[in-house]
Amino acid sequence: FGTLQNVYTTGHEWINHTIVPSKIDDSDFRVRIDGEEGAEPYHLSVFNISAMSFGALSANAILALNKGAKLGGFAHDTGEGSISRHHREFGGDLIWEIGSGYFGCRTADGRFDPARFAEQANDPQVKMIEIKLSQGAKPGHGGLLPGPKVTPEIAEARGVAIGVDCVSPPYHSEFTTPVELLHFVARLRTLSGGKPTGFKLCIGHPWEFMAIARAMVETGILPNFIVVDGAEGGTGAAPVEFADHVGTPLREGLLLVHNTLIGLNLRDRIKIGASGKIITAFDIARTMALGADWCNAARGFMFALGCIQAQACHTGKCPTGVTTQDTSRQRSLVVPDKAERVANFHRNSLVALAELISAAGLTHPDQLRPAHLIRRVSSTEICS
């Protein structure tokens, strides 16, 4: 019966194809992320698990995600809740996200602890270091894990007291200016043994990102990567006003970062990741056409775990065991089965991506450009 979409609706998008499709034998697409000179680079999949913390997700969910990442050879972002014993059990590649609470590398009063950071960051399982400036679903808003939810396992991973409110401030205490941010990037890169180090943000005031870019030029200190998080991203812990009306959506934020770096002749030295409601192969293709080097996804991998969008994340009563710390409810999430599904979702998404770019006459998604992506802008007009 053909597509169920109305192809004449404003906003409909497609990829232009060629009459001579390319042949692609391997859909395991990778992007090289360099760290400090002399350090081993990381060959990152173009599709990875986005930041979701242990505490927000259950132990079984983390186990299944990390085992799936190990099976599929892709990366698992820890989220700001740090590295738990469940992240380590199967040895899947980790991107360690450092948030404003410095969980996993903090002193008793919540300041950054360089010795603790170096100890964890030098674990071979940790492949990249990501400083979280803001989260798309609630930029400019801190976080709170109530004391009753701070179990011994969560306290162990985060380095906080059991049963005490666990606060993520809305801003970092280690830096306040663009130059200080870049010095912090350089410091973490050195402490980690030269591993690729960058930061994640949802774009807010454009001049603030431009100030960071200017500081890169003035100091010569560059992050190895920047992850742009779109305001359309989700969380179980955002006020509805923030989820609906704060932050720049992914496409506009990504274009600002990509074009600013091009204008400063820095784009070829800094990789860009992107996250924000990326689920399908077409979502990946569209995002890479607009300037991303790779994409991260959360909800697609949550669906692979069995999430049914019950919207009970905050209650501790998730019916499928994905977001609860109740061990009896977690039993419904069978780790070996769900890990296979996580790996299958990743693999089949990249197979579908390979088919899309093959139809466009390309051999790797890094060849996608804005000209490949077409959008209907009115009932009678289309443009790239």
Summary of the structure (lengths in Angstrom):
residues: 384
radius of gyration: 20.3
end to end distance: 27.5
largest distance: 63.0
contacts: 1340
relative contact order: 0.17
helix: 37%
strand: 17%
